[in-house]
Amino acid sequence: MSVENVSVLGSTGSIGKNTLDVISRNRDRFRIVALSAHRNVEELAAQSAAFDARLAVIADTSLETALARALKSRGARAQVMSGDEGLREAAGMDEVDTVMAAIVGAAGLGSSFEAARRGKKILLANKESLVIAGEVFVSEARNNGAVILPVDSEHNAIFQAMPEGFEHGLDEVGVEKIVLTASGGPFRNLPADQLAAVSPEQACNHPNWSMGRKISVDSATLMNKGLEVIEARWLFNARPDQIEVLVHPQSIVHSMVSYRDGSVLAQMGTPDMRTPIAYALAWPGRIEAGVERLNLAQMNDLSFELPDLERFPCLGLAFEAMSEGASAPVALNASNEVAVAAFLDGRIGFAQIPALVREVMEHCSVTAVKTLEDVLEHDRRARQIAQQWVQNFNG
């Protein structure tokens, strides 16, 4: 069996570190070629040395010299690059077979597209590539022979339960609907009148998953599930009416596929991101992931409920954006990124996150998105409006 060469974009984040953990258990199958981080110089240098990477990329161009020094101090041989140019190089290197696209937010768009252009096997954890540029991204991958494998636990679960040929339409393969599960986040049972006062620390304290701060806040607002709904539409060629969300607090059933004959196939497992990462890495095979095994004898309380869209309006806004299509998901995602950053900085409250997103979506006209340049222009405009909203709120 040949060794697969891997680039991990966003290697110092939660997904990146879990990817390196899985690869460390399967060094006979995978070799790290390139790694990237946003600003974490020391950890990137340590990872590059530990995995003997050929290329280390720091997204913040002002830290390129610092990274070079850190690599030298550890005796690492990695070449140093920075910024978008470096990220695209890491994604498109000739010897790279597989790209773990784990850069959070729209910042990961350019490198994900480069991997698609170069026909790579893309392990997609950067959901924004599909949320804001789904049609363009899927077309780019298809035209260049790239393979997109979902890493989000929900989409990975659906992928495992989906029949062959789903890309031609769910009706064609007997699928009635996709059911995405959501934990409900840390505020599922919090009285609605207390939501406005929650702190960033509370929002980042997820009951089941260990995640970065941005995605933790998205989980608390249910926006993360909303983004996943849009992502599922493009990953599985689904119509909006074929996608449903159920709140499942235990995070054991990661998602389900409902079939025309009444069958429902669910993928279950302990809440550990190494499972979907390992499945995507080894697909269509299976490898050791270091994950605790699920003890079904202890599973005496698996519950499901409909999401409360009045308490968590972000999920409803995402469904609206998916139905409108075109540039609407770009405005949704861009305004949410600005809102979450402002919340984490203490400039707006938790309740202002959906208010800001709705305002930007109403302000931005829905127009066609045909190229990556179209996406970036809509993204820029939406962020500008959102940032002005934050300034006015604080003014």
C-alpha positions in Angstrom: 0.0 0.0 0.0 1.5 3.3 -1.0 2.0 6.2 1.5 -0.4 9.1 1.1 1.1 12.6 1.3 -1.0 15.0 3.3 -1.2 18.8 3.8 -2.9 20.0 7.0 -4.2 23.5 6.7 -5.0 24.8 10.1 -2.8 22.3 11.9 -2.8 24.1 15.3 -6.6 24.2 15.6 -8.7 21.5 17.1 -9.3 19.7 13.8 -5.7 20.0 12.8 -4.4 18.6 16.0 -6.8 15.7 15.9 -5.7 15.0 12.3 -2.1 14.8 13.4 -3.1 12.5 16.2 -4.8 10.1 13.8 -1.9 10.2 11.4 0.6 9.6 14.2 -1.2 6.3 14.8 -1.0 5.4 11.1 2.5 6.5 10.0 2.8 3.6 7.7 -0.2 5.0 5.7 0.3 8.8 5.8 3.2 11.3 5.5 2.9 15.0 6.4 4.2 17.2 3.6 2.9 20.7 4.7 1.4 22.3 7.7 -0.1 25.8 8.3 -1.3 28.0 11.2 -2.7 31.4 11.5 -0.4 32.9 14.2 0.7 30.1 16.5 4.4 30.1 15.6 5.7 27.9 18.3 3.2 25.1 17.9 3.5 25.1 14.2 7.3 24.8 14.5 7.0 21.9 17.0 4.6 20.1 14.7 6.8 20.6 11.6 9.8 19.1 13.5 7.8 16.2 14.9 6.4 15.2 11.5 9.3 16.3 9.4 7.2 18.5 7.2 8.6 19.9 4.0 6.7 23.2 4.1 5.4 25.3 7.1 3.1 28.2 6.4 2.1 31.0 8.7 -0.9 32.9 7.5 0.1 36.1 9.3 2.9 37.4 7.0 4.4 39.5 9.8 5.4 36.3 11.6 7.4 34.6 8.7 10.8 35.5 10.2 9.7 34.4 13.7 8.6 31.0 12.2 11.9 30.6 10.4 13.8 31.2 13.7 11.5 28.7 15.6 12.0 26.0 13.0 15.8 26.5 13.0 15.9 26.2 16.8 14.2 22.8 16.6 16.3 21.5 13.7 13.3 21.3 11.4 14.0 21.3 7.7 10.7 22.8 6.5 10.7 25.7 4.0 8.9 28.8 5.3 6.1 30.6 3.5 3.3 32.9 4.6 0.0 34.5 3.7 -2.4 33.4 0.9 0.5 32.5 -1.4 1.9 30.1 1.1 -1.5 28.5 1.9 -2.2 28.0 -1.8 1.3 26.4 -2.2 0.6 24.0 0.7 -2.8 23.0 -0.9 -1.5 22.6 -4.4 2.0 21.0 -4.2 2.5 18.3 -6.8 3.4 15.6 -4.3 0.4 16.3 -2.1 -2.4 13.7 -2.5 -4.7 14.8 0.3 -5.5 18.2 1.8 -7.1 18.6 5.2 -8.9 22.0 4.8 -9.4 23.0 8.4 -8.8 26.8 8.3 -11.8 28.4 10.1 -14.0 30.9 8.2 -13.7 32.6 4.8 -9.9 32.8 5.3 -9.8 29.1 4.2 -11.6 29.7 0.9 -8.5 30.4 -1.4 -6.6 27.3 -0.3 -9.6 25.1 -0.5 -10.2 26.3 -4.1 -6.5 25.7 -4.9 -6.9 22.1 -3.7 -10.0 21.7 -6.0 -8.2 23.2 -9.0 -5.3 20.8 -8.5 -7.5 17.7 -8.3 -6.7 16.8 -4.7 -8.6 14.6 -2.3 -10.1 17.3 0.0 -11.0 16.5 3.6 -13.3 19.4 4.1 -13.6 20.9 7.6 -13.7 24.4 6.2 -17.5 24.5 5.8 -17.4 28.1 4.4 -16.1 26.8 1.1 -19.5 25.2 0.5 -21.6 27.7 2.5 -20.6 30.8 0.6 -19.3 29.3 -2.7 -21.1 25.9 -2.9 -22.0 25.9 -6.6 -18.7 27.3 -7.7 -16.6 25.1 -5.4 -18.4 21.9 -6.3 -18.1 22.7 -10.0 -14.4 23.4 -9.6 -13.8 20.1 -7.9 -15.8 18.2 -10.4 -14.1 19.7 -13.4 -10.7 18.9 -12.1 -11.2 15.5 -10.7 -11.0 16.5 -7.0 -12.8 14.4 -4.4 -14.6 16.2 -1.5 -14.9 14.2 1.7 -16.8 15.8 4.6 -15.1 16.0 8.0 -17.9 17.7 10.0 -19.2 14.8 12.2 -22.7 15.3 10.9 -21.9 15.3 7.2 -19.4 12.5 7.6 -22.2 10.5 9.3 -24.5 11.2 6.4 -21.8 10.3 3.9 -21.4 6.9 5.7 -25.1 6.2 5.5 -25.7 7.5 2.0 -26.0 5.1 -1.0 -23.7 5.3 -4.1 -25.0 7.6 -6.8 -26.4 10.3 -4.5 -24.6 13.0 -6.5 -27.2 12.5 -9.2 -30.0 13.5 -6.9 -31.5 12.0 -3.7 -34.8 11.0 -5.4 -32.8 8.8 -7.8 -31.4 6.7 -4.9 -34.5 6.5 -2.8 -33.5 9.0 -0.2 -36.4 11.0 1.3 -34.4 13.4 3.5 -31.2 14.1 5.4 -31.5 14.6 9.2 -28.8 16.6 10.8 -28.5 16.3 14.6 -27.6 19.2 16.8 -26.5 19.0 20.5 -28.5 22.2 21.2 -25.4 23.8 22.7 -24.8 25.1 26.2 -28.0 27.2 26.3 -30.6 24.6 25.2 -32.4 24.7 28.5 -31.6 28.3 29.5 -34.7 30.5 30.0 -35.1 32.8 26.9 -35.0 35.9 29.1 -31.4 35.0 30.3 -29.9 34.5 26.8 -29.1 38.2 26.4 -26.8 38.2 29.4 -24.6 35.2 28.6 -20.9 35.7 28.5 -18.4 34.6 25.9 -16.9 32.1 28.4 -20.4 30.5 28.9 -20.9 30.4 25.2 -17.6 28.6 24.6 -18.3 25.9 27.3 -19.9 23.3 25.0 -21.4 20.3 26.9 -20.1 17.6 24.5 -17.4 18.8 22.1 -14.0 20.5 22.6 -13.9 23.2 19.8 -12.4 26.6 19.0 -14.0 29.7 20.3 -15.7 30.8 17.1 -17.3 27.4 16.3 -18.3 27.1 20.0 -20.3 30.4 19.8 -21.8 29.2 16.5 -22.9 26.1 18.3 -24.4 28.1 21.1 -26.5 30.2 18.6 -27.2 27.1 16.4 -25.7 29.0 13.5 -23.2 26.2 13.2 -26.1 23.9 12.4 -27.4 26.4 10.0 -24.1 26.6 8.1 -24.1 22.8 8.1 -27.6 22.8 6.5 -26.3 24.9 3.6 -23.2 22.7 3.4 -25.3 19.6 3.2 -27.3 21.0 0.3 -24.1 21.1 -1.8 -22.4 18.0 -0.5 -25.3 15.8 -1.2 -27.1 17.6 -4.0 -30.1 18.0 -1.8 -33.1 20.3 -2.2 -33.8 22.6 0.8 -37.0 20.6 1.6 -34.9 17.4 1.9 -32.9 18.7 4.9 -34.1 18.6 8.5 -32.5 19.4 11.9 -33.3 17.6 15.1 -31.8 18.5 18.5 -30.1 15.4 20.1 -28.4 16.5 23.3 -26.4 13.3 23.8 -24.4 13.7 20.6 -24.3 9.9 20.0 -26.3 9.8 16.8 -24.3 12.1 14.6 -26.9 12.3 11.8 -29.3 10.1 9.8 -30.5 9.4 6.3 -34.2 8.7 5.8 -35.2 6.4 2.9 -38.4 6.1 0.8 -39.1 2.6 2.2 -39.3 3.9 5.8 -35.7 2.9 6.7 -33.6 5.3 8.7 -29.8 4.7 8.7 -27.9 6.5 11.5 -24.2 6.7 12.2 -23.4 6.5 15.9 -20.2 6.9 18.0 -18.7 8.7 20.9 -18.4 12.5 20.3 -14.8 12.5 19.1 -13.7 14.3 15.9 -11.0 11.6 15.3 -13.7 9.2 14.0 -14.8 11.3 11.0 -11.2 12.4 10.4 -10.0 8.8 10.3 -12.9 7.8 8.0 -12.1 10.6 5.6 -8.4 9.9 5.6 -8.8 6.2 4.9 -11.9 6.2 2.7 -13.1 3.9 1.4 -11.3 1.8 4.1 -11.0 2.1 7.9 -8.1 2.8 10.2 -7.4 3.1 14.0 -8.4 6.5 15.3 -7.7 6.1 19.0 -11.4 6.7 19.9 -13.1 5.3 22.9 -15.6 2.6 21.9 -19.3 3.3 22.3 -20.9 1.3 25.1 -24.5 0.6 23.9 -25.4 -1.0 27.2 -25.0 2.4 28.8 -27.1 4.3 26.2 -30.4 4.4 28.1 -31.4 7.9 27.1 -31.2 9.0 23.5 -33.6 11.8 22.9 -34.6 14.0 19.9 -36.6 17.2 19.7 -37.3 19.9 17.2 -35.1 23.1 17.4 -36.7 26.2 18.9 -36.3 28.8 16.2 -37.7 31.6 18.3 -35.0 31.2 20.9 -32.3 30.4 18.3 -33.2 32.5 15.2 -29.8 32.0 13.6 -30.9 28.5 12.4 -34.0 30.0 10.8 -31.9 32.7 9.1 -29.6 30.0 7.6 -32.6 28.1 6.2 -33.8 31.4 4.7 -30.4 32.0 3.1 -30.3 28.5 1.7 -33.7 28.9 0.1 -32.8 32.3 -1.4 -29.5 30.9 -2.7 -27.1 33.0 -4.8 -25.3 35.5 -2.6 -27.6 35.2 0.4 -25.4 32.6 2.2 -22.4 34.8 1.6 -24.1 37.7 3.5 -25.2 35.2 6.3 -21.7 33.8 6.8 -19.8 37.1 6.6 -22.1 39.0 9.0 -22.0 36.1 11.4 -18.2 36.0 11.5 -18.2 39.8 12.2 -20.9 39.3 14.9 -19.2 36.4 16.7 -15.8 38.3 16.7 -17.6 41.4 18.2 -19.3 39.2 20.8 -16.0 37.5 21.8 -14.4 41.0 22.1 -17.3 42.2 24.4 -18.5 44.8 21.9 -22.0 43.3 21.4 -24.1 40.9 23.4 -25.2 37.4 22.6 -28.7 38.6 21.5 -27.2 41.0 19.0 -25.6 38.2 16.9 -28.8 37.2 15.1 -30.0 40.8 15.0 -26.8 41.8 13.2 -27.0 38.9 10.7 -30.7 39.7 9.9 -29.9 43.3 9.3 -27.1 42.5 6.9 -29.1 39.9 5.0 -32.0 42.4 4.6 -29.5 45.1 3.5 -27.7 43.0 0.9 -29.6 42.3 -2.3 -29.5 38.7 -3.5 -27.5 38.4 -6.8 -25.9 35.6 -8.7 -22.6 34.1 -7.7 -20.7 32.6 -10.7 -17.0 33.0 -9.8 -14.8 33.1 -6.7 -14.3 36.8 -7.4 -18.1 37.3 -7.1 -18.0 35.5 -3.7 -15.2 37.6 -2.4 -16.8 40.8 -3.5 -20.1 39.9 -1.8 -18.2 38.8 1.3 -16.3 42.1 1.4 -19.5 44.2 1.1 -21.4 42.2 3.8 -18.5 42.5 6.2 -18.3 46.2 5.6 -22.0 46.6 6.5 -21.7 44.3 9.5 -18.7 46.2 10.9 -20.5 49.5 10.5 -23.5 48.0 12.4 -21.1 47.1 15.3 -19.6 50.5 15.3 -23.0 52.2 15.4 -24.1 49.8 18.2 -21.1 50.9 20.3 -21.5 54.5 19.3 
